[in-house]
Amino acid sequence: SVKTPCSRKMTPLMYAAKLNRVAMFNKMVASATADMFLSKCDEGKTVLHYYVSMLPLGGYNTPSILKAALQAIQKSGASKLSKILSLKDNDGKIIADYCAGCPHYLKILKVPAPIGDDDLCIADISMPNASPDFLSDCETYFSLPSTKSRMECPIFAEPDEVLSLSKDECEVYKDENGVYYDMLMTKIDIKIRSHGLYNFYKMQIVKNKGKDIYILLTKWGRIGDDGQHQETPFPTLEECKSEFMKVFKAKTKNDWVNLKSFVPQPGKYRLVSREWRYHDQYKSIEYDFKKDVSPVNLDGRVVDILQQGSEPKGMERHLVDDFKLNISQLPFGFVERKVINKAEKIIEEIRKLVKENDDLEKDLSDENKQRDFVIKTQKIYDLTNEVYQLIPQNGFNVTEVQPISYERDCDEWKEKLLHLKDLEVINKVMVASQLNKEKIHPIQYIYNCLGCDISRLDQSDVMSQYILRNVVACGFRCTSITGIYKLTSHCPDNRPKGKSSAPLPWNKTPVLFCPSSSEDFSMLHFGRSYGTRFGNGIYLADNFSKSMCYVSGKKSKFVLVASVYMGKVLEQINIRWNSSPEPGKNIDTLWAVGQVQQDSAHDVLLPCGELFGMGKFSEST
């Protein structure tokens, strides 16, 4: 019988409410009376007490239990409901007292919220002072006399390592104007030969200190390889310079004497910037993050994360490992916004041509269409050459140089360029942190620029336990979770009023990593996780294990969990690449239904209105 209590005076209806068994509760409540909701257990709790007090923060998003209970009670009259809602348990709490963190329960029960419990909302926003103006601070740093003196110091060229003479025995020739006879050029043309042309060419005039002999060093090969070299001695400097300038003219169609006004010519080699090449010696910035002194106002573990992530070498490894960037030609610190913007415009030009060619390719029976297709393909190849010149890539030393000839190639490049923009901003923040490092700790400055507060949650914290339960529910087996950090935005809550968020999804992390080791990764950058595979936008996953598939790093990995207002949602099953409409006027969010789904009966509705899934995952039906 549903009325028979156990030894603790708990009825089956109380157990069903406490365990959130919706189907079982609805079946039993059909034959329940109001008196069954008046009965108490040894703890003085009623059926409704148990349901609203199941969780320490928020409540299950299963309003059908409360609604079914209210319907059964109201059959006996409104006075019964009022009496039940006023019953106190052994702790002296009525049902409304347990609903302080569950505003959706209060709405169903039609009772006012308890006074003095506004601080239970976990998304309370602190509004500290405005973040530093890092762009202005960066400009100020470069205008300092000490910085200018380092930037204006003479560029020093070293003899190439392949020379048969040691560096002590020779030196690179420098003329009376202070110009070193040392240059590096590249030539990229994906149309030439089977693997495409992706070559470098280097020349130096080197003087043998022990003898009055000048050597013309020429070195060539595929970018990324050591290449081949040749040393040609000359009895006089003039003969050596004449040959140097002759080769330079033949390779570039420019005169060496007009080096400062160098103009790239079609089909010829292009110069690699001297500043980029000599970046190891061209130390205009001497980063000092004061690792021996800890900021006063920051948690030590947060400091460790920011210190490890503020290493220029880590940034360079990220450029090489994740973006395949050739840092010998474009090192970290020289990734300029104007270069990235120019590459973006070219990518969009290529995208337009690719779409036009796709339409032409459907029917190439007409000669005019065939001619147009060839012309557009040639243009795509030429524009691809431009992109590789602007953003030099590794990996083509042994493989074919591929044209950017598909829309997915354009998408991948767009995503890469967006990340490079992020790195360009991070570089400015790191430079700005050096401006007043004696007054404000550089790590504290970087932290202030993040636009959010970071605090480590204790393992016993309710939200930590919710997150860990979600991780376990999706079946993810992890060696260890070393920390859970709460991020509180400095920005006001701009969610549309009166509209709830989607379930808290596991975000493909917007934290950038260097996968070299667990102790070395790029600086945290919170706020964006964009992609292009199914359309341009921010990508999120609704389970932890799926998100982990997209996190880089061999050991240390970060995942961001964030509430998202989804607006108008279009659900799609069996979604394929580039086959679904992008969010636009009629769609805010594209929801790709995966192979596994979480049991929504165990979704927790948090005090601020976000749903957090904690149910088990099973195969989609």
C-alpha positions as semicolon CSV with decimal commas, in nm:
position;residue;x (nm);y (nm);z (nm)
1;S;0,000;0,000;0,000
2;V;0,122;0,352;-0,081
3;K;0,014;0,452;0,269
4;T;0,231;0,199;0,454
5;P;0,539;0,369;0,605
6;C;0,876;0,212;0,678
7;S;1,044;0,202;1,020
8;R;1,140;0,570;0,978
9;K;0,777;0,653;0,899
10;M;0,865;0,731;0,537
11;T;0,593;0,636;0,290
12;P;0,656;0,506;-0,065
13;L;0,537;0,847;-0,191
14;M;0,810;1,017;0,015
15;Y;1,074;0,783;-0,130
16;A;0,956;0,850;-0,487
17;A;0,971;1,227;-0,427
18;K;1,312;1,211;-0,260
19;L;1,463;0,999;-0,539
20;N;1,302;1,206;-0,817
21;R;1,125;0,902;-0,966
22;V;0,876;1,085;-1,185
23;A;0,695;0,788;-1,339
24;M;0,665;0,607;-1,005
25;F;0,543;0,919;-0,825
26;N;0,279;0,998;-1,089
27;K;0,149;0,641;-1,071
28;M;0,116;0,647;-0,691
29;V;-0,022;0,999;-0,661
30;A;-0,322;0,904;-0,875
31;S;-0,471;0,723;-0,574
32;A;-0,327;0,957;-0,308
33;T;-0,528;1,179;-0,074
34;A;-0,442;1,509;0,093
35;D;-0,385;1,330;0,424
36;M;-0,090;1,144;0,272
37;F;0,078;1,481;0,214
38;L;0,013;1,582;0,575
39;S;0,187;1,280;0,726
40;K;0,541;1,325;0,857
41;C;0,843;1,097;0,894
42;D;1,070;1,081;1,199
43;E;1,251;1,394;1,073
44;G;0,922;1,583;1,061
45;K;0,929;1,607;0,682
46;T;0,635;1,567;0,446
47;V;0,633;1,447;0,084
48;L;0,683;1,806;-0,041
49;H;0,963;1,866;0,210
50;Y;1,153;1,574;0,062
51;Y;1,105;1,683;-0,297
52;V;1,214;2,046;-0,257
53;S;1,512;1,958;-0,031
54;M;1,667;1,685;-0,249
55;L;1,966;1,898;-0,355
56;P;2,181;2,146;-0,161
57;L;2,177;2,394;-0,453
58;G;1,894;2,433;-0,701
59;G;1,642;2,159;-0,771
60;Y;1,553;1,897;-1,028
61;N;1,376;2,032;-1,333
62;T;1,080;1,793;-1,296
63;P;0,783;2,023;-1,223
64;S;0,540;1,740;-1,302
65;I;0,598;1,596;-0,952
66;L;0,499;1,919;-0,781
67;K;0,208;1,979;-1,016
68;A;0,074;1,627;-0,965
69;A;0,105;1,666;-0,588
70;L;-0,080;1,999;-0,592
71;Q;-0,361;1,854;-0,802
72;A;-0,408;1,569;-0,554
73;I;-0,406;1,808;-0,255
74;Q;-0,643;2,063;-0,412
75;K;-0,909;1,796;-0,453
76;S;-0,956;1,826;-0,076
77;G;-0,975;2,208;-0,084
78;A;-0,744;2,509;-0,061
79;S;-0,728;2,495;0,318
80;K;-0,545;2,162;0,305
81;L;-0,278;2,307;0,076
82;S;-0,228;2,607;0,305
83;K;-0,193;2,374;0,605
84;I;0,061;2,150;0,428
85;L;0,273;2,447;0,316
86;S;0,284;2,578;0,675
87;L;0,402;2,250;0,830
88;K;0,747;2,264;0,989
89;D;1,000;1,982;1,007
90;N;1,222;1,902;1,307
91;D;1,458;2,183;1,201
92;G;1,172;2,433;1,213
93;K;1,166;2,484;0,835
94;I;0,855;2,507;0,620
95;I;0,855;2,397;0,254
96;A;0,922;2,752;0,125
97;D;1,243;2,767;0,332
98;Y;1,390;2,488;0,119
99;C;1,289;2,669;-0,201
100;A;1,520;2,967;-0,149
101;G;1,753;2,843;-0,424
102;C;1,468;2,710;-0,641
103;P;1,259;3,002;-0,768
104;H;1,080;2,767;-1,011
105;Y;0,945;2,570;-0,714
106;L;0,814;2,888;-0,551
107;K;0,640;2,984;-0,872
108;I;0,458;2,650;-0,893
109;L;0,364;2,658;-0,523
110;K;0,260;3,027;-0,555
111;V;0,437;3,128;-0,235
112;P;0,669;3,428;-0,183
113;A;1,046;3,381;-0,157
114;P;1,196;3,378;0,194
115;I;1,354;3,710;0,295
116;G;1,734;3,740;0,315
117;D;1,836;3,461;0,081
118;D;1,934;3,665;-0,224
119;D;2,299;3,568;-0,181
120;L;2,235;3,207;-0,281
121;C;2,270;3,283;-0,652
122;I;2,605;3,141;-0,767
123;A;2,631;3,381;-1,060
124;D;2,653;3,696;-0,848
125;I;2,863;3,948;-1,037
126;S;3,127;4,157;-0,868
127;M;3,203;4,484;-1,044
128;P;3,566;4,579;-0,975
129;N;3,752;4,871;-1,126
130;A;3,777;4,885;-1,504
131;S;4,034;4,657;-1,670
132;P;4,364;4,819;-1,771
133;D;4,389;4,984;-2,113
134;F;4,652;4,740;-2,238
135;L;4,655;4,884;-2,593
136;S;4,750;5,227;-2,462
137;D;4,999;5,078;-2,212
138;C;5,158;4,875;-2,492
139;E;5,210;5,188;-2,704
140;T;5,349;5,374;-2,403
141;Y;5,596;5,092;-2,335
142;F;5,733;5,107;-2,690
143;S;5,771;5,485;-2,664
144;L;5,994;5,462;-2,354
145;P;6,355;5,577;-2,418
146;S;6,492;5,250;-2,277
147;T;6,275;5,046;-2,515
148;K;6,358;5,268;-2,812
149;S;6,729;5,229;-2,751
150;R;6,697;4,851;-2,761
151;M;6,480;4,863;-3,071
152;E;6,714;5,101;-3,252
153;C;7,030;4,908;-3,174
154;P;7,220;4,784;-3,483
155;I;7,099;4,455;-3,626
156;F;7,375;4,199;-3,609
157;A;7,404;3,924;-3,871
158;E;7,591;3,606;-3,785
159;P;7,765;3,375;-4,035
160;D;7,551;3,077;-4,128
161;E;7,621;2,756;-3,937
162;V;7,687;2,556;-4,256
163;L;8,008;2,747;-4,333
164;S;8,329;2,548;-4,319
165;L;8,483;2,832;-4,113
166;S;8,396;2,878;-3,748
167;K;8,223;3,196;-3,630
168;D;8,550;3,312;-3,472
169;E;8,729;3,284;-3,807
170;C;8,486;3,487;-4,017
171;E;8,224;3,763;-4,014
172;V;7,939;3,879;-4,239
173;Y;8,047;4,174;-4,452
174;K;7,888;4,512;-4,367
175;D;7,923;4,812;-4,600
176;E;7,989;5,175;-4,507
177;N;7,613;5,236;-4,461
178;G;7,587;4,960;-4,202
179;V;7,402;4,720;-4,435
180;Y;7,495;4,355;-4,401
181;Y;7,529;4,159;-4,724
182;D;7,299;3,891;-4,591
183;M;6,953;3,809;-4,721
184;L;6,691;3,535;-4,709
185;M;6,423;3,494;-4,977
186;T;6,127;3,263;-5,036
187;K;5,936;3,164;-5,344
188;I;5,602;2,984;-5,333
189;D;5,412;2,860;-5,635
190;I;5,183;2,561;-5,586
191;K;5,142;2,510;-5,962
192;I;5,503;2,421;-6,034
193;R;5,592;2,052;-6,051
194;S;5,408;1,776;-5,868
195;H;5,473;1,900;-5,513
196;G;5,462;2,274;-5,582
197;L;5,743;2,526;-5,534
198;Y;5,802;2,608;-5,166
199;N;6,164;2,716;-5,163
200;F;6,406;2,940;-4,978
201;Y;6,727;3,099;-5,103
202;K;6,991;3,255;-4,877
203;M;7,305;3,452;-4,960
204;Q;7,586;3,596;-4,747
205;I;7,919;3,761;-4,813
206;V;8,157;3,636;-4,546
207;K;8,508;3,768;-4,483
208;N;8,783;3,534;-4,370
209;K;8,947;3,722;-4,083
210;G;9,280;3,543;-4,119
211;K;9,309;3,602;-4,494
212;D;9,203;3,876;-4,727
213;I;8,946;3,647;-4,892
214;Y;8,571;3,697;-4,935
215;I;8,334;3,402;-4,963
216;L;7,992;3,409;-5,127
217;L;7,770;3,160;-4,943
218;T;7,459;3,047;-5,129
219;K;7,210;2,816;-4,959
220;W;6,887;2,683;-5,107
221;G;6,623;2,417;-5,060
222;R;6,263;2,349;-4,962
223;I;6,131;2,551;-4,666
224;G;6,165;2,337;-4,354
225;D;6,469;2,147;-4,482
226;D;6,838;2,222;-4,419
227;G;6,886;2,243;-4,794
228;Q;7,211;2,252;-4,990
229;H;7,485;2,514;-4,991
230;Q;7,788;2,631;-5,184
231;E;8,091;2,841;-5,082
232;T;8,254;3,041;-5,360
233;P;8,575;3,234;-5,270
234;F;8,664;3,561;-5,445
235;P;9,004;3,734;-5,444
236;T;8,848;4,081;-5,414
237;L;8,548;4,228;-5,238
238;E;8,423;4,402;-5,551
239;E;8,401;4,074;-5,747
240;C;8,215;3,910;-5,459
241;K;7,969;4,201;-5,427
242;S;7,915;4,206;-5,803
243;E;7,818;3,838;-5,805
244;F;7,596;3,886;-5,496
245;M;7,402;4,171;-5,660
246;K;7,380;3,984;-5,991
247;V;7,218;3,681;-5,826
248;F;6,990;3,905;-5,619
249;K;6,870;4,084;-5,934
250;A;6,807;3,757;-6,116
251;K;6,612;3,607;-5,824
252;T;6,400;3,910;-5,730
253;K;6,400;4,151;-6,029
254;N;6,505;4,421;-5,778
255;D;6,835;4,605;-5,730
256;W;7,027;4,548;-5,407
257;V;7,111;4,920;-5,383
258;N;6,736;4,990;-5,363
259;L;6,678;4,735;-5,087
260;K;6,463;4,968;-4,875
261;S;6,216;5,013;-5,161
262;F;6,196;4,642;-5,246
263;V;5,885;4,555;-5,451
264;P;5,775;4,187;-5,482
265;Q;5,754;4,079;-5,845
266;P;5,528;3,804;-5,989
267;G;5,705;3,469;-6,021
268;K;6,014;3,593;-5,833
269;Y;6,157;3,546;-5,483
270;R;6,043;3,768;-5,197
271;L;6,253;3,900;-4,912
272;V;6,197;3,777;-4,557
273;S;6,191;4,070;-4,314
274;R;6,523;4,128;-4,138
275;E;6,346;4,201;-3,809
276;W;6,174;3,863;-3,825
277;R;6,495;3,681;-3,912
278;Y;6,700;3,839;-3,637
279;H;6,433;3,818;-3,369
280;D;6,664;3,621;-3,136
281;Q;6,909;3,912;-3,135
282;Y;6,649;4,184;-3,187
283;K;6,539;4,183;-2,824
284;S;6,322;4,493;-2,806
285;I;6,126;4,332;-2,522
286;E;6,284;4,176;-2,217
287;Y;5,998;4,001;-2,037
288;D;6,024;3,983;-1,660
289;F;5,728;3,821;-1,485
290;K;5,889;3,828;-1,138
291;K;5,848;3,457;-1,074
292;D;6,034;3,486;-0,745
293;V;5,771;3,728;-0,608
294;S;5,404;3,632;-0,586
295;P;5,122;3,887;-0,631
296;V;4,958;3,971;-0,299
297;N;4,595;3,953;-0,411
298;L;4,599;3,627;-0,610
299;D;4,568;3,263;-0,511
300;G;4,900;3,084;-0,557
301;R;4,750;2,818;-0,787
302;V;4,599;3,085;-1,014
303;V;4,939;3,258;-1,023
304;D;5,104;2,931;-1,129
305;I;4,864;2,895;-1,421
306;L;4,921;3,251;-1,542
307;Q;5,299;3,234;-1,500
308;Q;5,323;2,909;-1,693
309;G;5,100;3,056;-1,961
310;S;5,291;3,382;-2,004
311;E;5,602;3,237;-2,166
312;P;5,690;3,364;-2,517
313;K;5,858;3,029;-2,591
314;G;5,532;2,857;-2,508
315;M;5,354;3,085;-2,754
316;E;5,603;2,998;-3,026
317;R;5,555;2,625;-2,962
318;H;5,182;2,682;-2,994
319;L;5,235;2,853;-3,331
320;V;5,448;2,561;-3,453
321;D;5,255;2,265;-3,311
322;D;4,895;2,382;-3,355
323;F;4,915;2,630;-3,643
324;K;5,213;2,479;-3,833
325;L;5,356;2,830;-3,856
326;N;5,714;2,872;-3,973
327;I;5,849;3,087;-3,688
328;S;6,187;3,127;-3,854
329;Q;6,002;3,361;-4,090
330;L;5,715;3,479;-3,866
331;P;5,803;3,444;-3,496
332;F;5,575;3,521;-3,202
333;G;5,570;3,896;-3,146
334;F;5,571;3,972;-3,519
335;V;5,220;3,840;-3,591
336;E;5,071;4,175;-3,690
337;R;4,700;4,246;-3,715
338;K;4,734;4,409;-4,058
339;V;4,897;4,092;-4,196
340;I;4,620;3,874;-4,050
341;N;4,349;4,107;-4,186
342;K;4,505;4,095;-4,532
343;A;4,515;3,713;-4,520
344;E;4,147;3,710;-4,413
345;K;4,045;3,918;-4,713
346;I;4,233;3,684;-4,947
347;I;4,066;3,378;-4,789
348;E;3,722;3,533;-4,852
349;E;3,822;3,600;-5,215
350;I;3,922;3,234;-5,247
351;R;3,593;3,124;-5,088
352;K;3,396;3,323;-5,344
353;L;3,595;3,170;-5,633
354;V;3,556;2,818;-5,490
355;K;3,176;2,858;-5,475
356;E;3,168;2,989;-5,833
357;N;3,381;2,697;-5,950
358;D;3,154;2,451;-5,769
359;D;2,860;2,587;-5,968
360;L;3,056;2,575;-6,295
361;E;3,172;2,219;-6,230
362;K;2,813;2,090;-6,238
363;D;2,810;2,139;-6,614
364;L;3,135;2,195;-6,806
365;S;3,003;2,101;-7,147
366;D;3,020;2,464;-7,266
367;E;3,365;2,590;-7,378
368;N;3,311;2,930;-7,218
369;K;3,239;2,764;-6,884
370;Q;3,551;2,550;-6,920
371;R;3,760;2,859;-6,989
372;D;3,604;3,043;-6,695
373;F;3,669;2,744;-6,468
374;V;4,039;2,737;-6,564
375;I;4,077;3,113;-6,510
376;K;3,917;3,095;-6,165
377;T;4,131;2,794;-6,070
378;Q;4,444;2,983;-6,173
379;K;4,328;3,277;-5,958
380;I;4,274;3,042;-5,661
381;Y;4,631;2,913;-5,699
382;D;4,773;3,267;-5,717
383;L;4,580;3,375;-5,407
384;T;4,693;3,062;-5,222
385;N;5,053;3,163;-5,294
386;E;4,977;3,503;-5,136
387;V;4,837;3,343;-4,820
388;Y;5,145;3,121;-4,776
389;Q;5,370;3,423;-4,825
390;L;5,184;3,620;-4,558
391;I;5,148;3,333;-4,309
392;P;5,445;3,097;-4,370
393;Q;5,367;2,732;-4,298
394;N;5,572;2,431;-4,193
395;G;5,514;2,077;-4,308
396;F;5,561;2,116;-4,684
397;N;5,927;2,014;-4,684
398;V;5,835;1,653;-4,768
399;T;5,471;1,683;-4,878
400;E;5,285;1,847;-5,160
401;V;5,186;2,213;-5,116
402;Q;4,808;2,199;-5,125
403;P;4,598;2,480;-5,277
404;I;4,315;2,629;-5,071
405;S;4,056;2,493;-5,310
406;Y;3,764;2,376;-5,093
407;E;3,527;2,559;-4,863
408;R;3,646;2,349;-4,568
409;D;4,002;2,472;-4,641
410;C;3,875;2,830;-4,620
411;D;3,695;2,747;-4,293
412;E;4,010;2,599;-4,142
413;W;4,213;2,904;-4,243
414;K;3,950;3,141;-4,106
415;E;3,960;2,964;-3,770
416;K;4,341;2,970;-3,772
417;L;4,348;3,344;-3,843
418;L;4,098;3,413;-3,565
419;H;4,327;3,233;-3,320
420;L;4,625;3,431;-3,452
421;K;4,433;3,751;-3,376
422;D;4,388;3,625;-3,021
423;L;4,762;3,566;-2,993
424;E;4,830;3,914;-3,127
425;V;4,613;4,057;-2,846
426;I;4,783;3,834;-2,588
427;N;5,122;3,959;-2,705
428;K;5,011;4,320;-2,646
429;V;4,885;4,231;-2,296
430;M;5,222;4,070;-2,214
431;V;5,410;4,377;-2,339
432;A;5,181;4,614;-2,147
433;S;5,241;4,416;-1,827
434;Q;5,606;4,527;-1,838
435;L;5,526;4,901;-1,834
436;N;5,483;4,949;-1,457
437;K;5,612;4,617;-1,330
438;E;5,770;4,782;-1,025
439;K;5,431;4,920;-0,917
440;I;5,200;4,635;-1,023
441;H;5,311;4,275;-1,053
442;P;5,306;4,170;-1,424
443;I;5,095;3,861;-1,345
444;Q;4,848;4,076;-1,151
445;Y;4,828;4,308;-1,455
446;I;4,759;4,014;-1,690
447;Y;4,495;3,884;-1,449
448;N;4,324;4,225;-1,443
449;C;4,308;4,220;-1,824
450;L;4,122;3,888;-1,838
451;G;3,788;4,050;-1,762
452;C;3,690;3,797;-1,498
453;D;3,770;3,682;-1,146
454;I;3,919;3,333;-1,104
455;S;3,883;3,140;-0,781
456;R;3,952;2,777;-0,705
457;L;3,653;2,579;-0,577
458;D;3,701;2,339;-0,289
459;Q;3,626;1,974;-0,365
460;S;3,344;1,980;-0,111
461;D;3,179;2,279;-0,282
462;V;2,832;2,192;-0,411
463;M;2,911;2,310;-0,765
464;S;3,230;2,102;-0,769
465;Q;3,029;1,794;-0,680
466;Y;2,772;1,869;-0,951
467;I;3,048;1,899;-1,212
468;L;3,219;1,579;-1,096
469;R;2,887;1,394;-1,110
470;N;2,836;1,513;-1,468
471;V;3,186;1,386;-1,559
472;V;3,109;1,045;-1,410
473;A;2,764;1,032;-1,572
474;C;2,906;1,063;-1,925
475;G;3,137;0,767;-1,863
476;F;3,460;0,964;-1,891
477;R;3,752;0,802;-1,715
478;C;4,015;1,054;-1,617
479;T;4,330;0,987;-1,416
480;S;4,276;1,297;-1,208
481;I;4,097;1,630;-1,202
482;T;4,346;1,859;-1,035
483;G;4,126;2,162;-0,990
484;I;3,793;2,328;-1,064
485;Y;3,800;2,706;-1,101
486;K;3,508;2,948;-1,092
487;L;3,514;3,234;-1,342
488;T;3,304;3,540;-1,256
489;S;3,265;3,786;-1,541
490;H;3,307;4,159;-1,486
491;C;3,040;4,224;-1,749
492;P;2,674;4,265;-1,649
493;D;2,427;3,985;-1,724
494;N;2,284;4,067;-2,066
495;R;2,060;3,763;-2,105
496;P;1,714;3,839;-2,245
497;K;1,483;3,890;-1,951
498;G;1,222;3,625;-1,881
499;K;1,399;3,361;-2,088
500;S;1,588;3,067;-1,951
501;S;1,925;2,943;-2,067
502;A;2,002;2,612;-2,226
503;P;2,155;2,335;-2,012
504;L;2,508;2,419;-1,903
505;P;2,703;2,265;-2,192
506;W;3,063;2,153;-2,187
507;N;3,245;2,402;-2,406
508;K;3,520;2,298;-2,646
509;T;3,783;2,482;-2,444
510;P;3,876;2,840;-2,543
511;V;4,200;2,793;-2,359
512;L;4,501;2,764;-2,587
513;F;4,774;2,509;-2,515
514;C;5,121;2,414;-2,607
515;P;5,114;2,033;-2,606
516;S;5,483;1,996;-2,524
517;S;5,434;1,915;-2,155
518;S;5,195;1,942;-1,864
519;E;5,388;2,237;-1,723
520;D;5,402;2,457;-2,031
521;F;5,103;2,596;-2,218
522;S;4,985;2,923;-2,371
523;M;4,819;3,197;-2,171
524;L;4,453;3,148;-2,087
525;H;4,209;3,328;-2,310
526;F;3,851;3,297;-2,196
527;G;3,538;3,376;-2,393
528;R;3,544;3,222;-2,741
529;S;3,538;2,875;-2,884
530;Y;3,471;2,916;-3,250
531;G;3,463;2,669;-3,533
532;T;3,356;2,629;-3,893
533;R;3,287;2,259;-3,956
534;F;2,907;2,292;-3,955
535;G;2,897;2,666;-4,013
536;N;3,067;2,967;-3,856
537;G;2,995;3,011;-3,488
538;I;3,071;2,916;-3,129
539;Y;3,083;2,540;-3,076
540;L;2,982;2,362;-2,755
541;A;2,927;2,000;-2,655
542;D;2,662;1,880;-2,412
543;N;2,884;1,618;-2,248
544;F;3,229;1,624;-2,100
545;S;3,379;1,330;-2,292
546;K;3,284;1,485;-2,628
547;S;3,445;1,813;-2,531
548;M;3,766;1,639;-2,426
549;C;3,810;1,516;-2,784
550;Y;3,882;1,876;-2,886
551;V;4,121;1,972;-2,606
552;S;4,487;1,986;-2,696
553;G;4,770;1,912;-2,453
554;K;4,941;1,587;-2,366
555;K;4,886;1,607;-1,991
556;S;4,725;1,925;-1,862
557;K;4,388;2,000;-2,020
558;F;4,124;2,263;-1,950
559;V;3,751;2,257;-2,024
560;L;3,519;2,552;-1,975
561;V;3,160;2,494;-1,861
562;A;2,933;2,788;-1,935
563;S;2,561;2,867;-1,944
564;V;2,440;2,974;-2,288
565;Y;2,124;3,148;-2,397
566;M;2,036;2,962;-2,716
567;G;1,744;3,165;-2,855
568;K;1,567;3,003;-3,150
569;V;1,695;2,645;-3,181
570;L;1,692;2,416;-3,483
571;E;1,745;2,050;-3,392
572;Q;1,899;1,821;-3,653
573;I;1,979;1,450;-3,651
574;N;2,257;1,284;-3,854
575;I;2,409;1,621;-3,938
576;R;2,684;1,627;-4,200
577;W;2,964;1,870;-4,271
578;N;2,851;2,186;-4,448
579;S;2,500;2,047;-4,500
580;S;2,305;2,249;-4,241
581;P;2,196;2,611;-4,238
582;E;2,407;2,849;-4,034
583;P;2,243;3,046;-3,753
584;G;2,088;3,359;-3,902
585;K;1,765;3,557;-3,903
586;N;1,543;3,260;-3,823
587;I;1,791;3,044;-3,628
588;D;2,011;3,142;-3,335
589;T;2,143;2,796;-3,252
590;L;2,191;2,476;-3,447
591;W;2,155;2,176;-3,213
592;A;2,313;1,863;-3,365
593;V;2,159;1,567;-3,182
594;G;2,438;1,325;-3,097
595;Q;2,449;0,948;-3,066
596;V;2,407;0,967;-2,689
597;Q;2,164;1,177;-2,488
598;Q;2,144;1,260;-2,118
599;D;1,842;1,169;-1,907
600;S;1,665;1,506;-1,872
601;A;1,476;1,388;-1,562
602;H;1,791;1,459;-1,363
603;D;1,854;1,809;-1,502
604;V;1,916;2,047;-1,211
605;L;1,771;2,395;-1,236
606;L;2,018;2,627;-1,062
607;P;1,910;2,941;-0,871
608;C;1,990;3,173;-1,161
609;G;1,785;2,973;-1,410
610;E;2,051;2,755;-1,577
611;L;1,994;2,386;-1,635
612;F;2,276;2,152;-1,540
613;G;2,257;1,790;-1,657
614;M;2,348;1,517;-1,409
615;G;2,159;1,220;-1,553
616;K;2,307;0,913;-1,716
617;F;2,383;0,904;-2,087
618;S;2,226;0,648;-2,318
619;E;2,196;0,583;-2,692
620;S;1,964;0,820;-2,875
621;T;1,635;0,678;-2,999
